[in-house]
Amino acid sequence: MGNKNMVGDLVRLKSGGPTMTIRSLSENGESVSCQWFNGSTLEEAFFHVDTIVISMGEATKSTRTVVQTVHHVSGLGSNVPLL
């Protein structure tokens, strides 16, 4: 996927699984840190960019909700612009 990934993009693993939000990109652009909810628990892991795809059909409202939640949990607060 190269440099097409952006922080805040909704992705999933090519093999399936939950929709995840990209939290950060590695300096070399080869991996991304993604966050997702497992029930009410926020999970996070690193994935190689070749193992993820953009998640299609997600509503903008859902994107904003996930980003706001991630900002709240990470302590970034409301000073970070939304999508």
Secondary structure, 3 states (H helix, E strand, C coil): CHHHCCCCCEEEECCEEEEEEEEEECCCCCEEEEEEEECCEEEEEEEEHHHEEECCCCCHHHHHHHHHHHHHHHCCHHHCCCC
